Amino acid sequence: MTNTTTTNTMNTMNTEEKNAVLKRKLANAMKTQYGSLGRGKSFRNQCLAEEYRATLEALGVTIPNQWELLELGTFNGRGSC
């Protein structure tokens, strides 16, 4: 998916849907961070997770705890690298 397509898709979503997408990306980045064998991949996903978390906190969104996020996340899922 290109950035333009992603941006257009996000523009058509309501706030709740956007927050859900950010939570899913946070969960996927965390799952990939904890499941990665290489330090580089783990570090990149840690940085992404911190960015997603900061964005959600700035929006005033309640974030599930670490264990719930790890259960929700998919290794190498959308939003991870």
Beta strands, then each sheet from edge to edge (+ up, - down):
end
